[in-house]
Amino acid sequence: MKISIIGTGYVGLVTGTCLSDFGLDVICVDQDETKISLLKSGGVSIYEPNLENLIQKNVSAGRLTFTTDLENAVKQSKVIFITVGTPSNDDGSANLKQIEKVAQQIATSINEYKVIVIKSTVPIGTATKIKEIINKNVIAKSEATRQSQPTSKPFDFDIVSNPEFLREGSAVYDFTHPDKIVIGTDSPKALKIMQEIYRPLYLIDTPFVITNPETAELIKYACNAFLATKITFINEIANLCDKVGGDVHQIAKAMGLDGRISPKFLHPGPGYGGSCFPKDTEALFHFASTCGYDFKLLKGVIFANKRQRELMVDKIKQHLGGNLKGKTIAVLGLAFKQNTDDIRKSPSIDIIKLLLKEGVNIRCFDPLAMDNAKKILPDLAYCQDEYKTARDSDTLVIATEWNQFRNLDLLKIKKLLKSPILLDLRNLYEPATLKSLGFIYEGVGRK
Ligand SMILES: NC(=O)c1ccc[n+]([C@@H]2O[C@H](COP(=O)([O-])OP(=O)(O)OC[C@H]3O[C@@H](n4cnc5c(N)ncnc54)[C@H](O)[C@@H]3O)[C@@H](O)[C@H]2O)c1
């Protein structure tokens, strides 16, 4: 079966590559010519563990190709996955311009029955909207054709909502070992085709949730909003610990031992970031408002997550005598989390921006994300490693939980810093160990 993926970004590239590894014939399409030339020449546009190998393997096997020619890809394919971006508008709502444009492009290229799969995260009702856009264009096209070929019929298609739950940093693993596959469609024919595509996951007993498109759309937002709430909840408990002296790690451990809660997403820190949670919580809140529902819990989560960045800056300020002007701060980690070069809505970047407003000089290092950070913050001092970053700085801030930051040569760091202050926003170190080495140390919720 031939498949097109429209939008070869994070989700599109991983989806296309993994589906080709399931043995399907995949064409990855993007409008970005630079990205497609890079992929065609053997380069990879994002960093993701195991992705490069898998791309090479499937390109060599002839199952995976890259193109900017959407029309040709659509004509050849039975199934078309839409994986373009759905960024936030200024009011927090989801911007559907990319997906609407793709719907129009698909409509003008349809030449026989197609299954059109929406994998982008979209508000409830988008599948219906996309169906209407395509229908309108297909009918207009077939009326034009009928004047020259009176017996021709409009082409048929079905829409499926198939949200994606992969996590950046473990995207290939997540795609190939998902907790669930959600398929939202009203068409038994499209459902059968989707089940065929995901057959390798059926064979490893992956649970399938088969539902209507609206429910599938809301499942994705509900999952992300719940996870964002869980992270925010433990951050709030950590902030309380900072005030009263409890240890948030022990609290999170005890909470996680409760089978109803689970230990995942109970790691305190500078707040959630990345390309999904911030925009999806905002989009769900906005969507609820447009339906006349004030989603108060989510409003609190969004507010608390923004405040968390500010509280981290306050922590730094407190340790540097209340005034940051002219201070040099060494920041380890720029990516929004480890194992990715993605800096979209990264807590580290947000904190750096707040620090710059206070007149701070930033020295920084990240194993993968420095090229991306240079595009938006070109004037920081980008350093070659952790130790060069720490040199002559007033304090060291750990902002991303990269594994390589967990075993720093702390005595060397201490010698390099102007004053031995370590602010560990990811709680990578034990407070007692750091204090015994002579550091002034503070984590989050572990005073
Ligand atoms: N990144 C994640 O971890 C993740 C996880 C699950 C779901 N999602 C959702 O998946 C969607 C895509 O996210 P992403 O992070 O992959 O976005 P992205 O910005 O990395 O990629 C989108 C790609 O679509 C391309 N594009 C846009 N319009 C196009 C068009 N008309 N024709 C061809 N290509 C076009 C862009 O050039 C870009 O390469 C979003 O809705 C997102 O919320 C993302």
The ligand as a Gaussian input file, in Angstrom:
#p B3LYP/6-31G(d) Opt

LIG

0 1
 N        6.328000      17.240000      17.981000
 C        5.694000      16.377000      18.759000
 O        6.261000      15.817000      19.719000
 C        4.254000      16.024000      18.493000
 C        3.696000      14.889000      19.105000
 C        2.362000      14.567000      18.834000
 C        1.601000      15.384000      18.005000
 N        2.179000      16.493000      17.444000
 C        1.348000      17.311000      16.547000
 O        1.711000      16.979000      15.200000
 C        1.625000      18.144000      14.359000
 C        2.944000      18.389000      13.671000
 O        3.894000      18.710000      14.664000
 P        5.468000      18.753000      14.332000
 O        6.148000      18.994000      15.634000
 O        5.830000      17.582000      13.515000
 O        5.509000      20.082000      13.427000
 P        6.735000      20.611000      12.549000
 O        6.594000      22.077000      12.533000
 O        8.007000      19.976000      13.019000
 O        6.443000      20.030000      11.080000
 C        5.423000      20.470000      10.251000
 C        5.929000      20.375000       8.808000
 O        4.863000      20.605000       7.909000
 C        5.384000      21.276000       6.780000
 N        4.277000      21.899000       6.034000
 C        3.456000      22.901000       6.415000
 N        2.555000      23.174000       5.450000
 C        2.806000      22.318000       4.430000
 C        2.226000      22.084000       3.158000
 N        1.190000      22.824000       2.714000
 N        2.734000      21.131000       2.367000
 C        3.788000      20.388000       2.776000
 N        4.377000      20.553000       3.976000
 C        3.891000      21.491000       4.796000
 C        6.370000      22.258000       7.366000
 O        7.299000      22.722000       6.410000
 C        7.014000      21.396000       8.472000
 O        8.164000      20.717000       7.975000
 C        1.161000      19.282000      15.270000
 O       -0.236000      19.382000      15.214000
 C        1.576000      18.803000      16.652000
 O        0.797000      19.356000      17.684000
 C        3.480000      16.824000      17.659000

